Amino acid sequence: MLDRRLLAGAGFAFLSAAGFSALTIFAVLSYREGVNSLGAVIVRFPGAIIVLIAILLASGVSMRLSRRDTLVCWCLGVLVGAQSYSLYKSFEVIPVGLTMIIFYVYPLIVGVVAGVTGLDRMSRALAIALVTAFAGLVLVFNVSDADLSGAGTVYAFLSAIFWAGMTLLSVRVMRDCDPRAVSLNMQVSAAMIFIVIWLVSDNVTLPSSNFGWGSFLAMPVCYAIAITAFFSSVSLIGSVRTSLFMNVEPIATITLGFFILGQVLTLLQLAGAAMVISSIFALKWDADRRISKSG
C-alpha cells in the first residue's frame, strides 16, 4: 500500500515538475515579448482560478471548505504570492540558472525543518539524497560567480523560504481536503493581493505580439496543473519526499529549453542531471527495501 502511495505521489510530483518547467519556458517567451515580472505573476493567479473552477465543476467536487480550512488556505496563498513575486523579480536581475540553484535550497530547508520538528521522518538515505540532488543541480545550471547579484540572490532565497514554508504548512490541510479546492482558495487569496498591487502601482506590461499573448495565456494553465499536482503529491507522500521528487523540475526545464529555446546541454549539466535522477532512484530503492523488511 505504501509503495502504491509512493508511486502515485511521485507521479503527481513529476507532473507538477513538468508543469512548472513549462511555466518557466512560457514566462521567458513572454518576457521576450514585453511582459514584466508583475504582469507574469498577475496572470498566473486569476487565470489559474478560472482553470481550477472549470476542473472542479467538471469533476463535481465542491469548492467550499470549512471556515478554518479556508482561513489556512488564504494564509498559504499569501506565501505562494510572495514566492511567485520573489522568483520572477530574481529572474529580472540574475540568470534563470542561478535563480533556480538558489531556489532549490528549499528541499533542504523542508527536510531539515520537518526532521527537527517531527513533521516528517528524515532518514539517512533521504538526507543523502537531498544533498546529492542539490549538488547535481549546481552542475546542471553551471553558472559562474560573475553572474551573482545581491538583490537577485536575496529575491531567489526569499522565494525558497516562502515555498518551503508553504510546503510544510500545507500538509495537514492537503490530507483533509481536496487539493484542487485548496489550490483554488489559495489562488483567490494571492490574486486579490496582486490585483490591489496592480491597481496601486499601474506598473504592468503586457505582450506586444500574438505569439506573446499565446505564451502569456498558457502560463495560468500550466500553473493550475502544476500547483494542483504538487499538493496532491504532498497529501500522498509528505512534504519532504515531494520536495525531493520535484528536483526533476530543473532537468525538465533544461530539456524544454533545449528544444524550445535552443539552449545547449553541456557535459557538466548532463552529469548533474544524472546525479539528480540517481538520488531519486536511490530513494525509491531505499523505500522498497524498508517495505520488504517490514513485511
Secondary structure, 3 states (H helix, E strand, C coil): CHHHHHHHHHHHHHHHHHHHHHHHHHHHHHHHCCCCHHHHHHHHHHHHHHHHHHHHHHHCCCCCCCHHHHHHHHHHHHHHHHHHHHHHHHHHHCCHHHHHHHHCCHHHHHHHHHHHHCCCCCCHHHHHHHHHHHHHHHHHHCCCHHHCCHHHHHHHHHHHHHHHHHHHHCHHHHHHCCHHHHHHHHHHHHHHHHHHHHHHHCCCCCCCCHHHHHHHHHHHHHHHHHHHHHHHHHHHHHHHHHHHHCCHHHHHHHHHHHHHHCCCCCHHHHHHHHHHHHHHHHHHHHHHHHHHHHC
